[in-house]
Structures are given as C-alpha cells and as structure tokens.
Amino acid sequence: MVQDFTASVTVKITWETLHRDTLELVRRLKQGGRYRGIIAVARGGMVPAAIVARELDMRLVDTVCIVSYDDRVQQDGEPTVLKPVEGDGEGWLVIDDLVDSGATFRHLRKMLPKAHYATVYAKPRGRDAADTTVVSVEQDLWLVFPWDDEPEAGRE
C-alpha cells in the first residue's frame, strides 16, 4: 500500500526558524541528562544533529541511513535501512528533523530500543514515536526544509 502524503498546505521552514527551534530542542534535551553520542537520521536529521552536537559539546556523531519516502510518497511497507548502526542504542540520542507517520522512528526502535528519540517537528500520527519534540504541526502540512528548497533567483 503506497500512501500519498501530498498535503493541502506547504510550509517553508527558514534556516532561522530551524535554528531557533533546534536550540529549543537542545534546551529540552539538557533537562533529560547526558548522552554518549548522537545518531543523525540521514538525511533530514543531519542539520539538526549538527546543531545539537555543537550545543551539547558532543563529538561522537554517527548516522543511520534509512529511506521511508520517495519525494512526497511514503514507501510501501517498512522503511529501508541503507546503513545501520551497531548496538542497542544505550546512551545514544537519535535526532531527526520531523516525525510524520512515525514509521522511521518505530522501525529504528526495533534496532535501537534503548536510544532516546528526539525531533524538532512532530505531526500527530507520529508524535508518540518520539521521546522529545519541540514544534507540533498539523498532519496535513508538508514542511519544506531549507536544504530541500530551491534557492531564490538572484541568490548565488
């Protein structure tokens, strides 16, 4: 079953907004304790993970590469792991930009059950898959992150 997530409304997230919201994520994560390292969910989680790593003064950063969308269409079935990470996640912080349906985090929890899952943005259907979130957004919104947006004409 392929689900089309073409949303009725598209919202562009600016670099400034993303940075501000990620700093709020950092503030919340600081209340939760210490982590031994960060696992960024590639690709969307890489920018927030870099900000979190800098703000928490963490140098141990890894990636898990997983595909659950093709453009705006969720893949049929389980997400595909292209590059896993070792261990059960104990002491690790898994960072992504957005939890939408929750499929990615739910799949990763099978691999890394002891990790802490954090995301900057969360939609209602996936919110319960994350341990820490910052901004709740409506399910029918399609967020366009700065790295996915086309540059404006005249900017180079």
C-alpha positions as CSV (number, residue, x, y, z in Angstrom):
1,M,0.0,0.0,0.0
2,V,1.5,3.3,-1.1
3,Q,0.3,6.4,0.8
4,D,0.4,9.7,-0.9
5,F,1.2,12.5,1.5
6,T,0.5,15.3,-0.8
7,A,-0.5,17.9,1.7
8,S,-3.1,20.6,1.3
9,V,-0.7,23.2,2.6
10,T,3.1,23.6,2.1
11,V,5.1,25.5,4.8
12,K,8.7,26.6,4.1
13,I,10.9,26.4,7.2
14,T,13.7,29.0,7.1
15,W,17.2,28.5,8.3
16,E,16.5,31.0,11.1
17,T,13.3,29.2,12.2
18,L,15.0,25.8,12.1
19,H,18.0,27.0,14.1
20,R,15.7,28.6,16.7
21,D,13.5,25.5,17.0
22,T,16.6,23.2,17.2
23,L,18.0,25.4,20.0
24,E,14.8,24.8,21.9
25,L,15.2,21.1,21.3
26,V,18.7,21.4,22.9
27,R,17.2,23.2,25.9
28,R,14.8,20.3,26.4
29,L,17.4,17.6,25.9
30,K,19.7,19.2,28.5
31,Q,17.0,18.6,31.1
32,G,17.0,14.9,30.3
33,G,20.6,14.1,31.2
34,R,23.8,13.2,29.3
35,Y,24.2,11.2,26.2
36,R,27.3,9.4,24.9
37,G,26.7,10.3,21.3
38,I,24.3,11.3,18.6
39,I,22.9,9.3,15.7
40,A,21.6,11.5,13.0
41,V,18.8,10.1,10.8
42,A,20.1,10.8,7.3
43,R,19.3,13.0,5.6
44,G,16.8,15.2,7.4
45,G,18.3,14.8,10.8
46,M,21.8,15.7,9.9
47,V,21.5,19.5,10.2
48,P,19.6,19.4,13.5
49,A,22.0,16.8,14.8
50,A,25.0,19.1,13.9
51,I,23.4,21.9,15.9
52,V,22.6,19.7,18.8
53,A,26.1,18.2,18.8
54,R,27.7,21.7,18.9
55,E,25.4,23.0,21.6
56,L,25.8,19.8,23.8
57,D,29.6,19.8,23.1
58,M,29.4,16.3,21.7
59,R,31.9,15.0,19.2
60,L,30.7,11.4,18.8
61,V,28.2,11.6,15.9
62,D,27.1,8.8,13.7
63,T,24.4,8.4,11.0
64,V,21.7,5.8,10.3
65,C,20.7,5.9,6.7
66,I,17.0,5.0,6.2
67,V,14.5,5.6,3.4
68,S,10.8,5.9,4.1
69,Y,9.8,8.5,1.5
70,D,10.3,8.9,-2.2
71,D,9.6,12.6,-2.8
72,R,6.2,13.0,-1.1
73,V,5.1,9.4,-1.3
74,Q,5.7,7.0,1.6
75,Q,7.3,3.8,0.6
76,D,5.2,0.6,0.6
77,G,5.9,-1.4,3.7
78,E,8.7,-0.9,6.2
79,P,11.4,1.7,5.8
80,T,14.6,0.5,4.1
81,V,17.8,0.8,6.1
82,L,20.7,1.6,3.9
83,K,23.3,2.0,6.7
84,P,22.6,0.7,10.2
85,V,24.5,1.4,13.4
86,E,25.8,-1.1,15.9
87,G,24.5,-1.7,19.4
88,D,21.1,-1.3,21.1
89,G,21.2,2.5,21.4
90,E,22.0,2.7,25.1
91,G,23.2,6.2,25.9
92,W,22.6,7.4,22.3
93,L,20.4,10.3,21.1
94,V,18.7,9.7,17.8
95,I,17.9,13.0,16.0
96,D,15.6,13.7,13.0
97,D,14.0,16.8,11.6
98,L,10.4,15.6,11.6
99,V,8.4,12.7,12.8
100,D,5.4,12.4,10.4
101,S,3.8,8.9,10.5
102,G,6.3,7.6,13.0
103,A,7.4,4.8,10.7
104,T,11.1,5.7,10.7
105,F,11.4,6.0,14.5
106,R,9.3,2.9,15.1
107,H,11.5,0.9,12.8
108,L,14.6,2.3,14.4
109,R,13.3,1.5,17.9
110,K,13.4,-2.2,16.8
111,M,17.1,-1.8,16.1
112,L,18.0,0.7,18.9
113,P,15.4,0.1,21.7
114,K,17.5,1.9,24.4
115,A,18.1,5.1,22.5
116,H,16.4,8.4,23.2
117,Y,14.5,9.7,20.1
118,A,14.2,13.4,19.5
119,T,12.9,15.5,16.7
120,V,12.3,19.2,16.0
121,Y,8.9,18.9,14.4
122,A,6.2,16.4,15.1
123,K,2.9,15.5,13.4
124,P,0.1,13.9,15.4
125,R,0.3,10.4,13.8
126,G,3.9,10.1,14.7
127,R,4.2,12.1,17.9
128,D,4.2,9.0,20.2
129,A,7.2,7.5,18.4
130,A,9.4,10.3,19.7
131,D,10.6,10.9,23.3
132,T,11.3,14.6,22.9
133,T,9.8,17.1,20.3
134,V,9.5,20.8,20.1
135,V,7.0,22.0,17.5
136,S,3.7,20.3,16.8
137,V,2.4,20.7,13.3
138,E,-0.8,19.6,11.6
139,Q,-0.8,16.3,9.9
140,D,-1.8,17.8,6.5
141,L,1.1,20.2,6.4
142,W,4.0,19.5,4.1
143,L,7.2,21.0,5.6
144,V,9.9,22.2,3.1
145,F,13.2,22.4,4.9
146,P,15.9,24.8,3.7
147,W,18.1,22.1,2.3
148,D,15.1,20.9,0.1
149,D,14.1,24.3,-1.1
150,E,15.2,25.8,-4.4
151,P,17.3,28.9,-4.0
152,E,15.7,32.2,-4.9
153,A,16.5,33.8,-8.2
154,G,19.4,36.2,-7.9
155,R,21.0,34.4,-4.9
156,E,24.1,32.5,-5.5
